[in-house]
């Protein structure tokens, strides 16, 4: 992508105290339409705001819900964040992404909430309920083909464990090849969320030439802060009889599981 800044978003500045503006680059482009963003970059941008708002050194994000309120356009994005419910040990924070849509209407296009909890030393009793993903050394480079092309997908590296679309869960290791914000280094959770939304595609068993499957949300529970560059995804999608599906999976780093993800999916036949 010659001439495009090496990031999903470029800072434009504050519009007012506590409100930031970013321009979106073509590296965010979705698989589903060239005018809309893939869900991962906006999710990571919301996560960034949820970590930073009224930041405290004694708390961390534990659960995040992202609602995609419609197509997120590839345009300037305004980020607004606030503390929804303050608390000494448990607090709820919220953030929204605002944009001017193709019809000229300025509105919230995505919303995120996160529970943040105070931390305590529990290293002596750590336990992961999910099995570890096979190591990165067992994976092979995955190249996107056919309809599986977009600005976002071209900007992540994927190492696959087996074939997509096979019986059972899709299993991959992935990492972003570009920055979230130009000039910034991602936090561990920003990196996790820059990848997590691919679970829907990784776990899909439907033929992309015959069906579309667009997620409307994602919920991520994080019991351990990830380490390292690589995010492991083990995901599978269950499809109901009336056009609704659910993608569910486990997120990993190279030391083991770090959390779980679930997404609601709209399934439609291609015309």
URHULIN-V142214 format. One record per helix or strand. SS is the DSSP state (2 for helix, 1 for strand). FROM is the first residue (numbers start at 1). LEN is the number of residues. If there is no record, write none. Layout:
ss: <SS/SS>
from: <FROM/FROM>
len: <LEN/LEN>
//
This chain:
ss: <1/1/2/1/1/2/1/1/1/1/1/2/2/1/2/1/1/1/2/2/1/1/1/1/1>
from: <7/19/26/29/36/39/59/73/76/90/106/123/136/140/153/156/170/179/188/199/211/217/231/244/256>
len: <10/6/3/1/2/14/10/1/10/11/13/3/3/2/3/5/7/3/9/4/5/6/9/10/14>
//
